[in-house]
Amino acid sequence: MLATLVSIVAAIVCTRAGPPAHVDTLSYARFQLGGEAVELALELDTDHLMQAVDAPPPQSGEWTDEDVRGIETAAVQYLAEHWQLAVDGLPQPMTPHGFERLLAFDPMIQQERAVRVAFRFTFPPPGHDAQAVLLQTLFDGIELAHHHVVVVSTRDRAGVELDVTSARPTAFVLPDVGPGSTARRVRSRSIEGAARELRAPWLALFLLALLLAPLSGKEAWKSVGAALATAACAFALTHADVISPAPWAADAAAALSIAYLAAENRFSKGVKLRTATAALFGLVHGMALARVRAGALSPTAVEAAATLVAACATAVAVALAASLLVRTLRTFAPRAMPFLTDSALMLGGAAGVILALLHRSS
C-alpha cells in the first residue's frame, strides 16, 4: 500500500501544463510597477496588427520600422478601441510612448526575426491595491486562435500570467508597491492562506484523521509533525517551480488522503507505518497549498512563508479543536461517535475528490 501512495505522489509531481500557444497567436499586456508611473507594453504580432489597421503591403517583403511608424497613429487608435482598461471603476487614460519591434523565433525559417511589436504607454501608479478590469477584443474576426495574456511585475519580481478571454471583462489587481507595501502584502498573504484553508479544509481534516487514529498521543503528534514538515518542503519546491503539479490533481490527492486515513483508522486491525504515510500525503497537501495567490505579483519567499504558516496554523487549530470536541462527545456515545466521525471523514474526502475532478472538467 505504501508503494501505491508513492506512485500517486510521483504522478502528481510529474504533471505539467500543456504546450504554449504559437507565437503569432499570442499577445501580451505587460505592466511594470515600482517607478514614478506604471509602464505598460502591449506586445502583438505585427502581421495581424497590420491587417487590423489595413496597412499596405511591405515594400521589402518584411515589415520595417518605417512601415510601423506609418501606421502608428492608426495602431494606437485601434488599441484604444479594442483594449480598454478601467481602474477602480473608471476608464484609465494612458500616455503613448512609441513602439519597439521585437525578435521572435519564426518556425518557417528556423531563426529569429522581428515579427512582433510592442507599443508602450504609461499612466499614474495606484496608491493602493487597485481593482483593474480589462475588456479586449484584439484581432476579433482576424485570428480565431488569438490568446491574450496579462503580466503584472515590478523591476525585481516576476508577475503571474493571467489569461484574458476576448469580449469578456477580466478583473485583476494592480498591487500597491509603495512605501510600507511589504508589510501590507505579508498581511494579505497571511489572510489569504488562512482563508484558503477554511474554504478547502483538506489539511485540517487530514490532521484531524491523524489525531483520531487508534495510536498513543505521542505517535499521533509525531505523524502530524511529519505531515507538516513534508508539506512545507513540497510547498517550497512548488513555489520555486522545481515541481509543477496540476492544481486539480493536488486537491484530489489531498482530499483522498482524508478518506484513506479514516478508512485505515476504521478498518485496519493495526495502524502501521502511520508516520511514513502521513509524510507522503503531506507532500500533496503542500502542493495544494502552494497554488494560493493573493494578488497579481508572484510571492516573495517571505510572503510565501506567511501563506504557509497561516494555512498550517489554521489547519492545526481547526484539527485540534475538532479532535477535542470529538473526544468529548465520545464520552457520551462511546460506540456511535467513532463510527460517525470516521464515516464523515471518508465522505468528506470523497466529496473533495469529486469536486476536484469537476473543477478539472470545467
N, C-alpha and C positions, 0 to 999 in steps of 0.2 A: 504493500500500500504506500509506503514511503517513496518507492520508486515512481509510482503513479503521480504523486504530488510534485516530485522533481520535474517530471515531464511536462506537467501543466504549467509550472512556473517558467520553464525553459521556452515553451511555446509562446507564452505571453511576451517574454523578453525579446524574442526574435521577430515579433510582429512589427511591420513597418508600414508607413504610408505608401500609397501608390505613386507612380511616376508623375512628375510635374507636367503642367501643360506646356505646349510648344511655345517658343519664344515669340512668334508672331501673333499668337492669340492672347498674350498676357499684356496687361497694362498695370502700372503701379502708381499709387499716390504715397509718396514718402514724406512724412512730416518729421522735421528735426526741431526739437525744443532745447531750451537752455541758453539761448542768446537773447539779444535785445528784441528779436522778432522771431516768430515761428517761420521756419523756412519750409516751403512746400515744393517738391519736384514731381510734376506729372509726367511719367515716363510712358511713351506709347510707341507702337510700331509705325514707322514712317510711311510705309506703303498704304496702310489703312487710313492714316491721318490725311494723306494727300488725296485719297479717294473721297474722304468725307467732305473736304473743302473744295472739291472739283478742281484740283490743281492740274495744269497742263503737264504732259509727259516730260520727263527729264531729257535734256538735250544730249547729255553724255552717257545715257544708259543707266546711271545711278543718281540718286538724289544728292545734291551738294548743299553746302551752307547757303549759297545764293538762292537755290530753289526754296529752301525752308524759309529764308528771310523774306522771300517774295510773298509767301502766304502767312507770315507770322500774325498779322492783324486778324486775318480770317480764322486762323487756328485758335487764337485767344478767344475770339468771339464764339467759336464752336465749343470750346471747353466751358465757357461761361453758360452756355445753353444746355450742355449735356453733362456737366459735372458741377453740382450745386451743393454747397456746404453751408449748414446752419450751425451756429454755436450758441448754446443756451437759448435756443428757440428763435434766434434772429439770423437772417442771411448774413454770411460773413464776406465783406468786401476784401479783395486781395489785390496787391500791387504786383504787376508783372515785371520780371527782371530778365527777359530774353530767354534764350534756349541754348541747349548744348546737344550736339549729336553724339550718340553713344555706340560703342562697339558691341556686337553680339555675334555669337557663333552661327554661321549660316551652313546648315547641313547640306545644301545643294552644292556648294563649292568646297566644303570641308575646311573653312577658315573663317576668321573673324572679319567683319566689315561693318561699316556704320549704317545699320538698318533700323536703329531706334533713335528717338529724340526725346529730350526732357525739357519741358517748359517750366521755368522757375517763377515762384511767387513768394511773397511774404505777407504776413498780417500780424497784428499785435498779439503778444502772448497772453493767455489767460492767467489771472491771479489766483486761480483755484482749480480744482478738478472740474473741467468744463464738459458738459454733455454736448457732443457733436453728433449731427445726423447728416449722412451723405446720401444724396439721390443722384445716381449716374445712369445714363443711357448711351454710353460711348459705343460707337460703331454698330448701333442697332440697325438692322437691315443691311449691314455690310459684312459682318463677321458673326455667324451664329455661335461659334465656339469661343467668343471673346470672354475673357476671365479677368476681373479687376480685383486688385489686392491693395489694402491699406496697410502701411507700416508706420508706426509712431516710434521714434527713437530719440535719444539725446547723443551728444558727442562722445559719451563714454559708455552708453548702454544700448544694447540691441533691442529692437522692437519686436512685438508679437504680430505676426501676419494675420490679417482679418479679411476673409473673403466677402466681397460685396456683390450681391445679386442685382442684375440690371432692373431698373424701374421699380425697385423696392427700397424704401428708406432703411438705411443701416445705421444703427446707433453705436457709438464708441466713445471712449473718454480721451480727451486731451489732458494729460495729467499735469498737476502742479509740480513744477521743478524749481520753484523759487526758494528763497531763504527759509529754512526750517522744514522743508518738504520731506526730508529723510525721515524725521520722527513721525510725521503725519502718514507717510506711506507704510512705515512699520506698523503703526497702529491699525491702519486699514487692512494690511495683510493678516494681522492677528485676528481681527474681527471676522474677516473672510474665512480664515482657517477654522475658527470655532463654528461659524455658521454652516460651513460645508459639512462638518461632522454632524451637526444637528439635523441638517436636511437629509443626509445619507449616512446614517449612523452605523455603517458596517464595521468599523474598527471598534466602536463601543460595544456592539453586540458580540463581536468576536472575543473581546476581552471578558465580557460577561460569561460567555461559554467556558472560557479558561478558568475563571474564578469559581464557577459552579461545578467544576469537574470533581469526581469522587477521589480527590487527592488531598494530601495534607496542605495546610495553608502555605507552608514554605514552598512546596513543589508547585502549587498553583501560581504563586507570585513569581517564581523562577521562570515559568513559561510565559507569564506576562512580560517580564523583563526581556526575554529572548525575542518575543514578537516585536516589542517596541524598538529594540536595538536593530533588528534586521529591517524593520520598516524605515528607520532613519537612514540606513545605508542605501536602500532602494530609492528612497526619496532623493537623496543626494545624487545618485547616479542618473536618475531621470532628469533632475534639474540641470545636470551638467551635460545632458544629451548623450551620455555614454550608452544608455539603453533607451529605446523608443517604443514603449508598449502602446497598443491601441487602447484608448480610454474605456471603451465598452468592455473589452476583454479583462482589463484590470478590475473594473467594477464587478463583472460577473464572477471572477475568481474570488474577489473579496467577499461577496455575498455567499458564494458556495462554501467558503471556509466556515461560515457560521453554521450552516446546515450539517456540514461534515462533523464538526466538533460536537454539536448537540446530539447527533446520531451516535457518535462514539461514546459520549457520556451516558447515553440511554441504553445502548445495546451491547457494548463491549463488556466482556467478562472482567477484563482488567485493562485500564488505560496505560499503555506503554508508549515510550518514545514521545511523550507529550511535548517536551521542550523542543525536540527537533521538529516536530510537526508545527508547533507554534512559530518557530523561527522561519520555516519555509513559507507558511502562509503570511507571515509578517512582511515578506518581500512584496507580495501583490498588494497588500494594504498600503505600503509605502508608495508603490507606483500609482495607485488610485489617488492618493492624497497629493501627489506631485503635480497633477494637472490643474490644481487650484490656481486661478488667476484673478487678481484684484486690480485690474487696470490694463492699460494698453502697453505698458513697458514690461519687458521681461524682468523678473525679480532679481535683485542682488542676492548675494549669499546671506546677508543679514536679514533681508525681507523674507527669503525662503525659509530660513531657520525660524523666524517668527511665526510663519504659517504652520510649520510642522509642530512647533512647541504648543501653539494654541490648539491645534487639532488634537494632538495626543493628550494634552491636559484635559480637554473637554471629554474625550473618549474615556479616559481613566476615571474622571469624576462621575460620568454617567454610569459607567460599568460598576463602579464601587457602590454608588447609591442604589442601583438596581439589585446588586447582589445582596446588600444588607436588607433590602425590602423583601426579597425572595426568601432569604433565610429566616426573617421574622415571620413571614406567612407560613413557612413550613412548620413552625411550632404549633400552628392551629390546624393545619391539614398536612400531616407528615407523609401521607401516601399520595394524595392528589397533586400537591404542588410540584414535586419533581417531574411528574408526567406532563403537567400543564406547561411548565417552564421549558422543558426540552422540546415539546411539540410546537410551542410558539416560536422558539428559535429556529427550528427546522423549517417551519412555514415562512418565517421572515426571510431566511436565507434563500429559499426557493423563489419567493416573490422578488427578491433583489436580482436574482439571475434572470428571471423573465423580463423585468424592467430593463436590464442592461441589453438583452437581446432585442427588445422592442426599440430601444434607443438606436441600436446599430441599424436596424431595418429602416428606421425613419430618416 
